[in-house]
């Protein structure tokens, strides 16, 4: 759905985007993560054909950047850092107006405006001026505006910024629903928990892509995969000896009353561990996968790249 080759954008001597090679698949939620000033917003503006590239090529929704820019802009929706709404106008007037700019006729524009106002929990406030809205409500309005014409690709720059937990949940569910419809979501966020929950793949970016993979693959590569086995009342020395003897176990140790096991293939090894422990007289309370926080992965890759 998106493919770039050596895509570059310079502002004078500054390379905001430097030789970007990227491929985003149709129907996936793709996370684009990097520090402030890394060039993420510039990349979004490039891919939405809002600014021109200095060099390199890109295809977005099957259209060539620099040659079919109007087609690209019609095929995508974008949520920018600033809501960009007409604050003296009502929520209803804003969405109907933007829907007509997208080329929707009057009936369709009204239907889409109602759909998204209800979806975002703003229907009861539809006749009020946007100037009276909270920051979070304006953010929901901006998301609705970006999605009005049901674009093939939706670019979202920090979509849950300023939202309360309920509103953020609504936006996350909306993103999941878009993926279920086969649409592509390009998500820029500093919320690593959100990226972990939503994204099929993530790219760590600083002027150029550092790494691309699924969150779980990145964790496994950097830290391995580990399992926590909680015994009651507490593990005995012989329990740890038995665990270490199970085929596939690379390392095991005690931590806060649990046995932490590192194995190359937990799906194969964990049933053997439980059987071994139970046969040895242990009582297993629970077995859970231990996940390294994505923040640790991010810091290891992004900061390690600059050290």
Phi and psi restraints in degrees (value plus and minus 20) as a CYANA .aco file:
   2 UNK   PHI    -153.3  -113.3
   2 UNK   PSI     112.0   152.0
   3 UNK   PHI    -163.1  -123.1
   3 UNK   PSI     107.2   147.2
   4 UNK   PHI    -145.2  -105.2
   4 UNK   PSI     130.6   170.6
   5 UNK   PHI    -155.4  -115.4
   5 UNK   PSI      94.6   134.6
   6 UNK   PHI      33.3    73.3
   6 UNK   PSI      14.2    54.2
   7 UNK   PHI     -87.9   -47.9
   7 UNK   PSI     106.9   146.9
   8 UNK   PHI    -155.3  -115.3
   8 UNK   PSI     119.5   159.5
   9 UNK   PHI    -154.0  -114.0
   9 UNK   PSI     100.1   140.1
  10 UNK   PHI    -132.7   -92.7
  10 UNK   PSI     122.0   162.0
  11 UNK   PHI    -137.3   -97.3
  11 UNK   PSI      76.1   116.1
  12 UNK   PHI      46.3    86.3
  12 UNK   PSI    -144.8  -104.8
  13 UNK   PHI    -107.1   -67.1
  13 UNK   PSI     -26.6    13.4
  14 UNK   PHI    -109.0   -69.0
  14 UNK   PSI     104.8   144.8
  15 UNK   PHI    -113.9   -73.9
  15 UNK   PSI      77.8   117.8
  16 UNK   PHI     -91.6   -51.6
  16 UNK   PSI     -56.2   -16.2
  17 UNK   PHI    -150.4  -110.4
  17 UNK   PSI     105.2   145.2
  18 UNK   PHI    -145.8  -105.8
  18 UNK   PSI      73.6   113.6
  19 UNK   PHI      46.8    86.8
  19 UNK   PSI      28.4    68.4
  20 UNK   PHI     -93.3   -53.3
  20 UNK   PSI     101.1   141.1
  21 UNK   PHI    -131.9   -91.9
  21 UNK   PSI     101.0   141.0
  22 UNK   PHI    -173.0  -133.0
  22 UNK   PSI     123.5   163.5
  23 UNK   PHI    -158.2  -118.2
  23 UNK   PSI     103.1   143.1
  24 UNK   PHI    -136.0   -96.0
  24 UNK   PSI     110.1   150.1
  25 UNK   PHI    -106.8   -66.8
  25 UNK   PSI     133.4   173.4
  26 UNK   PHI     -85.1   -45.1
  26 UNK   PSI     115.0   155.0
  27 UNK   PHI      61.7   101.7
  27 UNK   PSI      -9.0    31.0
  28 UNK   PHI    -129.3   -89.3
  28 UNK   PSI     136.2   176.2
  29 UNK   PHI    -115.5   -75.5
  29 UNK   PSI      95.3   135.3
  30 UNK   PHI    -129.9   -89.9
  30 UNK   PSI      99.7   139.7
  31 UNK   PHI    -109.2   -69.2
  31 UNK   PSI     117.4   157.4
  32 UNK   PHI    -144.6  -104.6
  32 UNK   PSI      82.7   122.7
  33 UNK   PHI    -138.1   -98.1
  33 UNK   PSI     117.8   157.8
  34 UNK   PHI    -196.4  -156.4
  34 UNK   PSI     145.1   185.1
  35 UNK   PHI     -90.9   -50.9
  35 UNK   PSI     147.2   187.2
  36 UNK   PHI     -77.7   -37.7
  36 UNK   PSI     118.5   158.5
  37 UNK   PHI      61.5   101.5
  37 UNK   PSI     -12.6    27.4
  38 UNK   PHI     -98.0   -58.0
  38 UNK   PSI     -35.6     4.4
  39 UNK   PHI      84.2   124.2
  39 UNK   PSI      -6.1    33.9
  40 UNK   PHI     -85.2   -45.2
  40 UNK   PSI     -68.1   -28.1
  41 UNK   PHI     -85.4   -45.4
  41 UNK   PSI     -58.0   -18.0
  42 UNK   PHI     -81.5   -41.5
  42 UNK   PSI     -60.0   -20.0
  43 UNK   PHI     -81.2   -41.2
  43 UNK   PSI     -64.9   -24.9
  44 UNK   PHI     -79.3   -39.3
  44 UNK   PSI     -65.0   -25.0
  45 UNK   PHI     -84.4   -44.4
  45 UNK   PSI     -56.0   -16.0
  46 UNK   PHI     -83.0   -43.0
  46 UNK   PSI     -71.2   -31.2
  47 UNK   PHI     -88.6   -48.6
  47 UNK   PSI     -41.7    -1.7
  48 UNK   PHI    -112.6   -72.6
  48 UNK   PSI     -13.1    26.9
  49 UNK   PHI      39.7    79.7
  49 UNK   PSI      15.6    55.6
  50 UNK   PHI    -111.7   -71.7
  50 UNK   PSI     -42.4    -2.4
  51 UNK   PHI    -156.9  -116.9
  51 UNK   PSI     138.6   178.6
  52 UNK   PHI    -111.6   -71.6
  52 UNK   PSI     133.5   173.5
  53 UNK   PHI    -101.4   -61.4
  53 UNK   PSI     131.6   171.6
  54 UNK   PHI     -97.0   -57.0
  54 UNK   PSI     -60.0   -20.0
  55 UNK   PHI    -180.7  -140.7
  55 UNK   PSI     153.1   193.1
  56 UNK   PHI      67.8   107.8
  56 UNK   PSI     158.3   198.3
  57 UNK   PHI    -153.4  -113.4
  57 UNK   PSI     140.5   180.5
  58 UNK   PHI    -175.1  -135.1
  58 UNK   PSI     125.1   165.1
  59 UNK   PHI    -140.8  -100.8
  59 UNK   PSI     111.3   151.3
  60 UNK   PHI    -149.6  -109.6
  60 UNK   PSI     100.2   140.2
  61 UNK   PHI      36.3    76.3
  61 UNK   PSI      11.0    51.0
  62 UNK   PHI      66.8   106.8
  62 UNK   PSI     -18.9    21.1
  63 UNK   PHI    -129.4   -89.4
  63 UNK   PSI     127.9   167.9
  64 UNK   PHI    -110.9   -70.9
  64 UNK   PSI     104.5   144.5
  65 UNK   PHI     -83.1   -43.1
  65 UNK   PSI     113.3   153.3
  66 UNK   PHI      71.8   111.8
  66 UNK   PSI     -37.3     2.7
  67 UNK   PHI    -136.5   -96.5
  67 UNK   PSI     -54.4   -14.4
  68 UNK   PHI    -148.7  -108.7
  68 UNK   PSI      28.4    68.4
  69 UNK   PHI     -84.8   -44.8
  69 UNK   PSI     -57.2   -17.2
  70 UNK   PHI     -85.8   -45.8
  70 UNK   PSI     -56.5   -16.5
  71 UNK   PHI     -86.5   -46.5
  71 UNK   PSI     -59.0   -19.0
  72 UNK   PHI     -82.0   -42.0
  72 UNK   PSI     -66.8   -26.8
  73 UNK   PHI     -83.3   -43.3
  73 UNK   PSI     -51.0   -11.0
  74 UNK   PHI     -95.2   -55.2
  74 UNK   PSI     -44.5    -4.5
  75 UNK   PHI    -111.5   -71.5
  75 UNK   PSI     -31.0     9.0
  76 UNK   PHI    -140.4  -100.4
  76 UNK   PSI     141.7   181.7
  77 UNK   PHI    -146.7  -106.7
  77 UNK   PSI     129.3   169.3
  78 UNK   PHI    -159.0  -119.0
  78 UNK   PSI     112.9   152.9
  79 UNK   PHI    -123.6   -83.6
  79 UNK   PSI      95.7   135.7
  80 UNK   PHI    -114.2   -74.2
  80 UNK   PSI     157.6   197.6
  81 UNK   PHI     -84.7   -44.7
  81 UNK   PSI     -50.4   -10.4
  82 UNK   PHI    -127.8   -87.8
  82 UNK   PSI     114.2   154.2
  83 UNK   PHI     -76.9   -36.9
  83 UNK   PSI     -59.9   -19.9
  84 UNK   PHI      44.7    84.7
  84 UNK   PSI      22.9    62.9
  85 UNK   PHI    -124.2   -84.2
  85 UNK   PSI     140.5   180.5
  86 UNK   PHI    -107.2   -67.2
  86 UNK   PSI      82.5   122.5
  87 UNK   PHI     -93.4   -53.4
  87 UNK   PSI     -43.6    -3.6
  88 UNK   PHI     -99.5   -59.5
  88 UNK   PSI     -35.0     5.0
  89 UNK   PHI    -111.6   -71.6
  89 UNK   PSI     139.9   179.9
  90 UNK   PHI     -96.0   -56.0
  90 UNK   PSI     146.8   186.8
  91 UNK   PHI     -79.1   -39.1
  91 UNK   PSI     -62.4   -22.4
  92 UNK   PHI     -82.8   -42.8
  92 UNK   PSI     -67.9   -27.9
  93 UNK   PHI     -82.0   -42.0
  93 UNK   PSI     -59.1   -19.1
  94 UNK   PHI     -80.0   -40.0
  94 UNK   PSI     -71.6   -31.6
  95 UNK   PHI     -90.0   -50.0
  95 UNK   PSI     -58.9   -18.9
  96 UNK   PHI     -83.7   -43.7
  96 UNK   PSI     -61.8   -21.8
  97 UNK   PHI     -81.5   -41.5
  97 UNK   PSI     -69.3   -29.3
  98 UNK   PHI     -86.2   -46.2
  98 UNK   PSI     -52.7   -12.7
  99 UNK   PHI     -83.3   -43.3
  99 UNK   PSI     -58.7   -18.7
 100 UNK   PHI     -88.9   -48.9
 100 UNK   PSI     -52.8   -12.8
 101 UNK   PHI     -83.5   -43.5
 101 UNK   PSI     -51.9   -11.9
 102 UNK   PHI     -96.1   -56.1
 102 UNK   PSI     -23.8    16.2
 103 UNK   PHI      76.0   116.0
 103 UNK   PSI     -11.1    28.9
 104 UNK   PHI    -100.3   -60.3
 104 UNK   PSI     120.5   160.5
 105 UNK   PHI     -94.4   -54.4
 105 UNK   PSI     152.4   192.4
 106 UNK   PHI     -76.2   -36.2
 106 UNK   PSI     -67.0   -27.0
 107 UNK   PHI     -85.0   -45.0
 107 UNK   PSI     -65.7   -25.7
 108 UNK   PHI     -86.7   -46.7
 108 UNK   PSI     -58.6   -18.6
 109 UNK   PHI     -81.3   -41.3
 109 UNK   PSI     -64.2   -24.2
 110 UNK   PHI     -85.1   -45.1
 110 UNK   PSI     -61.4   -21.4
 111 UNK   PHI     -83.6   -43.6
 111 UNK   PSI     -63.5   -23.5
 112 UNK   PHI     -88.2   -48.2
 112 UNK   PSI     -59.3   -19.3
 113 UNK   PHI     -80.9   -40.9
 113 UNK   PSI     -65.3   -25.3
 114 UNK   PHI     -83.1   -43.1
 114 UNK   PSI     -64.0   -24.0
 115 UNK   PHI     -76.7   -36.7
 115 UNK   PSI     -68.4   -28.4
 116 UNK   PHI     -97.6   -57.6
 116 UNK   PSI     -51.0   -11.0
 117 UNK   PHI     -84.7   -44.7
 117 UNK   PSI     -60.4   -20.4
 118 UNK   PHI     -87.9   -47.9
 118 UNK   PSI     -62.8   -22.8
 119 UNK   PHI     -79.6   -39.6
 119 UNK   PSI     -59.4   -19.4
 120 UNK   PHI    -110.3   -70.3
 120 UNK   PSI     -14.3    25.7
 121 UNK   PHI      52.1    92.1
 121 UNK   PSI       8.6    48.6
 122 UNK   PHI    -135.7   -95.7
 122 UNK   PSI     -13.5    26.5
 123 UNK   PHI     -80.0   -40.0
 123 UNK   PSI     -60.3   -20.3
 124 UNK   PHI     -90.3   -50.3
 124 UNK   PSI     -33.8     6.2
 125 UNK   PHI    -129.1   -89.1
 125 UNK   PSI      -5.1    34.9
 126 UNK   PHI     -82.7   -42.7
 126 UNK   PSI     -48.4    -8.4
 127 UNK   PHI    -113.6   -73.6
 127 UNK   PSI     -18.6    21.4
 128 UNK   PHI    -110.3   -70.3
 128 UNK   PSI     129.5   169.5
 129 UNK   PHI     -85.3   -45.3
 129 UNK   PSI     119.8   159.8
 130 UNK   PHI     -81.6   -41.6
 130 UNK   PSI     -46.1    -6.1
 131 UNK   PHI     -79.5   -39.5
 131 UNK   PSI     -45.1    -5.1
 132 UNK   PHI    -104.8   -64.8
 132 UNK   PSI     -24.7    15.3
 133 UNK   PHI    -100.9   -60.9
 133 UNK   PSI     131.9   171.9
 134 UNK   PHI     -91.7   -51.7
 134 UNK   PSI     148.5   188.5
 135 UNK   PHI     -79.4   -39.4
 135 UNK   PSI     -61.5   -21.5
 136 UNK   PHI     -85.0   -45.0
 136 UNK   PSI     -58.9   -18.9
 137 UNK   PHI     -86.0   -46.0
 137 UNK   PSI     -59.2   -19.2
 138 UNK   PHI     -83.8   -43.8
 138 UNK   PSI     -56.9   -16.9
 139 UNK   PHI     -84.2   -44.2
 139 UNK   PSI     -60.9   -20.9
 140 UNK   PHI     -85.4   -45.4
 140 UNK   PSI     -57.6   -17.6
 141 UNK   PHI     -81.3   -41.3
 141 UNK   PSI     -61.8   -21.8
 142 UNK   PHI     -86.3   -46.3
 142 UNK   PSI     -56.5   -16.5
 143 UNK   PHI     -85.9   -45.9
 143 UNK   PSI     -63.6   -23.6
 144 UNK   PHI     -79.7   -39.7
 144 UNK   PSI     -64.1   -24.1
 145 UNK   PHI     -79.1   -39.1
 145 UNK   PSI     -61.5   -21.5
 146 UNK   PHI     -86.7   -46.7
 146 UNK   PSI     -47.2    -7.2
 147 UNK   PHI    -122.8   -82.8
 147 UNK   PSI     -20.7    19.3
 148 UNK   PHI     -72.7   -32.7
 148 UNK   PSI     -62.1   -22.1
 149 UNK   PHI    -113.3   -73.3
 149 UNK   PSI      -6.6    33.4
 150 UNK   PHI      31.1    71.1
 150 UNK   PSI      42.2    82.2
 151 UNK   PHI     -88.4   -48.4
 151 UNK   PSI     136.4   176.4
 152 UNK   PHI     -90.5   -50.5
 152 UNK   PSI     -51.4   -11.4
 153 UNK   PHI    -149.7  -109.7
 153 UNK   PSI     112.2   152.2
 154 UNK   PHI    -136.8   -96.8
 154 UNK   PSI     100.4   140.4
 155 UNK   PHI    -117.3   -77.3
 155 UNK   PSI     101.5   141.5
 156 UNK   PHI    -141.9  -101.9
 156 UNK   PSI     100.1   140.1
 157 UNK   PHI    -125.7   -85.7
 157 UNK   PSI      84.2   124.2
 158 UNK   PHI      34.1    74.1
 158 UNK   PSI      42.1    82.1
 159 UNK   PHI     -88.4   -48.4
 159 UNK   PSI     -45.3    -5.3
 160 UNK   PHI    -121.3   -81.3
 160 UNK   PSI     -11.2    28.8
 161 UNK   PHI     -80.5   -40.5
 161 UNK   PSI     108.5   148.5
 162 UNK   PHI      61.9   101.9
 162 UNK   PSI     -17.7    22.3
 163 UNK   PHI    -114.2   -74.2
 163 UNK   PSI     124.7   164.7
 164 UNK   PHI     -94.8   -54.8
 164 UNK   PSI     148.1   188.1
 165 UNK   PHI     -75.1   -35.1
 165 UNK   PSI     -60.5   -20.5
 166 UNK   PHI     -85.6   -45.6
 166 UNK   PSI     -63.9   -23.9
 167 UNK   PHI     -86.9   -46.9
 167 UNK   PSI     -59.8   -19.8
 168 UNK   PHI     -82.1   -42.1
 168 UNK   PSI     -58.9   -18.9
 169 UNK   PHI     -82.6   -42.6
 169 UNK   PSI     -61.3   -21.3
 170 UNK   PHI     -79.3   -39.3
 170 UNK   PSI     -63.1   -23.1
 171 UNK   PHI     -86.8   -46.8
 171 UNK   PSI     -62.5   -22.5
 172 UNK   PHI     -82.2   -42.2
 172 UNK   PSI     -61.7   -21.7
 173 UNK   PHI     -84.6   -44.6
 173 UNK   PSI     -56.2   -16.2
 174 UNK   PHI     -82.4   -42.4
 174 UNK   PSI     -62.5   -22.5
 175 UNK   PHI     -83.8   -43.8
 175 UNK   PSI     -63.3   -23.3
 176 UNK   PHI     -82.5   -42.5
 176 UNK   PSI     -59.9   -19.9
 177 UNK   PHI     -84.4   -44.4
 177 UNK   PSI     -58.2   -18.2
 178 UNK   PHI     -81.5   -41.5
 178 UNK   PSI     -63.4   -23.4
 179 UNK   PHI     -81.0   -41.0
 179 UNK   PSI     -59.9   -19.9
 180 UNK   PHI     -82.6   -42.6
 180 UNK   PSI     -45.3    -5.3
 181 UNK   PHI    -106.4   -66.4
 181 UNK   PSI     -19.3    20.7
 182 UNK   PHI      64.2   104.2
 182 UNK   PSI      -8.9    31.1
 183 UNK   PHI    -105.8   -65.8
 183 UNK   PSI     137.7   177.7
 184 UNK   PHI    -122.4   -82.4
 184 UNK   PSI     113.7   153.7
 185 UNK   PHI    -139.9   -99.9
 185 UNK   PSI     104.4   144.4
 186 UNK   PHI    -126.0   -86.0
 186 UNK   PSI      88.3   128.3
 187 UNK   PHI    -131.5   -91.5
 187 UNK   PSI      95.3   135.3
 188 UNK   PHI    -117.2   -77.2
 188 UNK   PSI     106.6   146.6
 189 UNK   PHI    -176.0  -136.0
 189 UNK   PSI     130.5   170.5
 190 UNK   PHI    -118.3   -78.3
 190 UNK   PSI     -23.9    16.1
 191 UNK   PHI    -105.3   -65.3
 191 UNK   PSI      77.6   117.6
 192 UNK   PHI     -91.4   -51.4
 192 UNK   PSI     -51.3   -11.3
 193 UNK   PHI     -82.7   -42.7
 193 UNK   PSI     -61.5   -21.5
 194 UNK   PHI     -83.6   -43.6
 194 UNK   PSI     -65.4   -25.4
 195 UNK   PHI     -81.0   -41.0
 195 UNK   PSI     -60.6   -20.6
 196 UNK   PHI     -83.4   -43.4
 196 UNK   PSI     -60.4   -20.4
 197 UNK   PHI     -94.8   -54.8
 197 UNK   PSI     -55.1   -15.1
 198 UNK   PHI    -118.8   -78.8
 198 UNK   PSI     -52.9   -12.9
 199 UNK   PHI    -108.0   -68.0
 199 UNK   PSI     114.4   154.4
 200 UNK   PHI     -92.1   -52.1
 200 UNK   PSI     -62.6   -22.6
 201 UNK   PHI    -158.5  -118.5
 201 UNK   PSI     137.8   177.8
 202 UNK   PHI    -152.4  -112.4
 202 UNK   PSI     130.2   170.2
 203 UNK   PHI    -137.8   -97.8
 203 UNK   PSI     109.7   149.7
 204 UNK   PHI    -111.5   -71.5
 204 UNK   PSI     108.8   148.8
 205 UNK   PHI    -154.2  -114.2
 205 UNK   PSI     114.5   154.5
 206 UNK   PHI    -168.1  -128.1
 206 UNK   PSI      73.2   113.2
 207 UNK   PHI      47.4    87.4
 207 UNK   PSI     -53.4   -13.4
 208 UNK   PHI    -163.4  -123.4
 208 UNK   PSI     143.5   183.5
 209 UNK   PHI     -91.7   -51.7
 209 UNK   PSI     110.7   150.7
 210 UNK   PHI    -111.7   -71.7
 210 UNK   PSI     -69.3   -29.3
 211 UNK   PHI    -169.0  -129.0
 211 UNK   PSI     128.9   168.9
 212 UNK   PHI    -153.1  -113.1
 212 UNK   PSI     110.7   150.7
 213 UNK   PHI    -195.9  -155.9
 213 UNK   PSI     158.9   198.9
 214 UNK   PHI     -95.3   -55.3
 214 UNK   PSI     133.2   173.2
 215 UNK   PHI     -75.9   -35.9
 215 UNK   PSI     -61.9   -21.9
 216 UNK   PHI     -87.6   -47.6
 216 UNK   PSI     -58.7   -18.7
 217 UNK   PHI     -85.6   -45.6
 217 UNK   PSI     -58.6   -18.6
 218 UNK   PHI     -85.0   -45.0
 218 UNK   PSI     -61.4   -21.4
 219 UNK   PHI     -80.5   -40.5
 219 UNK   PSI     -68.4   -28.4
 220 UNK   PHI     -82.7   -42.7
 220 UNK   PSI     -59.1   -19.1
 221 UNK   PHI     -87.0   -47.0
 221 UNK   PSI     -59.9   -19.9
 222 UNK   PHI    -104.7   -64.7
 222 UNK   PSI     -57.4   -17.4
 223 UNK   PHI    -145.5  -105.5
 223 UNK   PSI     -21.9    18.1
 224 UNK   PHI      54.9    94.9
 224 UNK   PSI    -197.8  -157.8
 225 UNK   PHI    -137.0   -97.0
 225 UNK   PSI     112.7   152.7
 226 UNK   PHI    -151.9  -111.9
 226 UNK   PSI     137.1   177.1
 227 UNK   PHI    -148.2  -108.2
 227 UNK   PSI     118.8   158.8
 228 UNK   PHI    -122.3   -82.3
 228 UNK   PSI     105.5   145.5
 229 UNK   PHI    -134.1   -94.1
 229 UNK   PSI      95.9   135.9
 230 UNK   PHI    -118.3   -78.3
 230 UNK   PSI     103.6   143.6
 231 UNK   PHI    -129.9   -89.9
 231 UNK   PSI     133.3   173.3
 232 UNK   PHI    -141.9  -101.9
 232 UNK   PSI     114.8   154.8
 233 UNK   PHI     -94.5   -54.5
 233 UNK   PSI     -70.0   -30.0
 234 UNK   PHI    -166.9  -126.9
 234 UNK   PSI     137.2   177.2
 235 UNK   PHI     -83.6   -43.6
 235 UNK   PSI     124.8   164.8
 236 UNK   PHI    -118.0   -78.0
 236 UNK   PSI     144.5   184.5
 237 UNK   PHI     -78.6   -38.6
 237 UNK   PSI     -59.7   -19.7
 238 UNK   PHI     -88.4   -48.4
 238 UNK   PSI     -47.4    -7.4
 239 UNK   PHI     -83.6   -43.6
 239 UNK   PSI     -63.3   -23.3
 240 UNK   PHI     -84.9   -44.9
 240 UNK   PSI     -58.8   -18.8
 241 UNK   PHI     -82.1   -42.1
 241 UNK   PSI     -64.0   -24.0
 242 UNK   PHI     -83.6   -43.6
 242 UNK   PSI     -62.2   -22.2
 243 UNK   PHI     -81.3   -41.3
 243 UNK   PSI     -65.5   -25.5
 244 UNK   PHI     -83.9   -43.9
 244 UNK   PSI     -41.1    -1.1
 245 UNK   PHI    -106.6   -66.6
 245 UNK   PSI     -28.0    12.0
 246 UNK   PHI     -93.8   -53.8
 246 UNK   PSI     116.7   156.7
 247 UNK   PHI     -80.2   -40.2
 247 UNK   PSI     114.1   154.1
 248 UNK   PHI      77.0   117.0
 248 UNK   PSI     -32.3     7.7
 249 UNK   PHI     -99.4   -59.4
 249 UNK   PSI     105.1   145.1
 250 UNK   PHI    -113.3   -73.3
 250 UNK   PSI     -53.9   -13.9
 251 UNK   PHI    -182.4  -142.4
 251 UNK   PSI     126.9   166.9
 252 UNK   PHI    -168.1  -128.1
 252 UNK   PSI     121.0   161.0
 253 UNK   PHI    -172.5  -132.5
 253 UNK   PSI     145.7   185.7
 254 UNK   PHI    -111.8   -71.8
 254 UNK   PSI     120.2   160.2
 255 UNK   PHI    -173.8  -133.8
 255 UNK   PSI      95.3   135.3
 256 UNK   PHI      32.3    72.3
 256 UNK   PSI      23.9    63.9
 257 UNK   PHI      60.5   100.5
 257 UNK   PSI     -12.6    27.4
 258 UNK   PHI    -142.5  -102.5
 258 UNK   PSI     142.4   182.4
 259 UNK   PHI    -119.9   -79.9
 259 UNK   PSI     104.2   144.2
 260 UNK   PHI    -122.7   -82.7
 260 UNK   PSI     102.1   142.1
 261 UNK   PHI    -139.4   -99.4
 261 UNK   PSI     109.9   149.9
 262 UNK   PHI    -125.2   -85.2
 262 UNK   PSI     106.4   146.4
 263 UNK   PHI    -161.0  -121.0
 263 UNK   PSI     130.3   170.3
 264 UNK   PHI     -90.7   -50.7
 264 UNK   PSI     -50.4   -10.4
 265 UNK   PHI    -159.2  -119.2
 265 UNK   PSI      61.8   101.8
 266 UNK   PHI     -77.9   -37.9
 266 UNK   PSI     -54.4   -14.4
 267 UNK   PHI     -81.3   -41.3
 267 UNK   PSI     -52.1   -12.1
 268 UNK   PHI    -105.5   -65.5
 268 UNK   PSI     -56.8   -16.8
 269 UNK   PHI    -102.5   -62.5
 269 UNK   PSI     -56.8   -16.8
 270 UNK   PHI     -78.9   -38.9
 270 UNK   PSI     -64.3   -24.3
 271 UNK   PHI     -79.9   -39.9
 271 UNK   PSI     -55.3   -15.3
 272 UNK   PHI     -86.5   -46.5
 272 UNK   PSI     -58.3   -18.3
 273 UNK   PHI     -83.2   -43.2
 273 UNK   PSI     -66.5   -26.5
 274 UNK   PHI     -82.3   -42.3
 274 UNK   PSI     -64.7   -24.7
 275 UNK   PHI     -81.7   -41.7
 275 UNK   PSI     -62.8   -22.8
 276 UNK   PHI     -83.5   -43.5
 276 UNK   PSI     -63.7   -23.7
 277 UNK   PHI     -86.5   -46.5
 277 UNK   PSI     -64.9   -24.9
 278 UNK   PHI     -84.3   -44.3
 278 UNK   PSI     -63.1   -23.1
 279 UNK   PHI     -81.2   -41.2
 279 UNK   PSI     -47.9    -7.9
 280 UNK   PHI    -107.3   -67.3
 280 UNK   PSI     -15.4    24.6
 281 UNK   PHI      74.1   114.1
 281 UNK   PSI     -12.6    27.4
 282 UNK   PHI    -103.4   -63.4
 282 UNK   PSI     132.7   172.7
 283 UNK   PHI    -127.0   -87.0
 283 UNK   PSI      96.7   136.7
 284 UNK   PHI    -111.7   -71.7
 284 UNK   PSI      99.7   139.7
 285 UNK   PHI    -102.8   -62.8
 285 UNK   PSI     -66.7   -26.7
 286 UNK   PHI    -182.7  -142.7
 286 UNK   PSI     140.7   180.7
 287 UNK   PHI    -151.3  -111.3
 287 UNK   PSI     101.4   141.4
 288 UNK   PHI    -154.3  -114.3
 288 UNK   PSI     131.6   171.6
 289 UNK   PHI     -96.4   -56.4
 289 UNK   PSI     116.7   156.7
 290 UNK   PHI    -117.5   -77.5
 290 UNK   PSI     103.4   143.4
 291 UNK   PHI    -129.6   -89.6
 291 UNK   PSI     107.2   147.2
 292 UNK   PHI     -86.9   -46.9
 292 UNK   PSI     115.7   155.7
 293 UNK   PHI     -81.5   -41.5
 293 UNK   PSI     120.0   160.0
 294 UNK   PHI     -80.3   -40.3
 294 UNK   PSI     -45.9    -5.9
 295 UNK   PHI     -79.2   -39.2
 295 UNK   PSI     -60.0   -20.0
 296 UNK   PHI     -84.6   -44.6
 296 UNK   PSI     -60.7   -20.7
 297 UNK   PHI     -83.8   -43.8
 297 UNK   PSI     -65.9   -25.9
 298 UNK   PHI     -78.4   -38.4
 298 UNK   PSI     -70.0   -30.0
 299 UNK   PHI     -84.6   -44.6
 299 UNK   PSI     -58.0   -18.0
 300 UNK   PHI     -83.9   -43.9
 300 UNK   PSI     -61.5   -21.5
 301 UNK   PHI    -101.7   -61.7
 301 UNK   PSI     -69.3   -29.3
 302 UNK   PHI     -93.6   -53.6
 302 UNK   PSI     -66.8   -26.8
 303 UNK   PHI     -92.9   -52.9
 303 UNK   PSI     -52.7   -12.7
 304 UNK   PHI     -84.7   -44.7
 304 UNK   PSI     -48.8    -8.8
 305 UNK   PHI     -90.9   -50.9
 305 UNK   PSI     -43.3    -3.3
 306 UNK   PHI    -123.4   -83.4
 306 UNK   PSI     -24.0    16.0
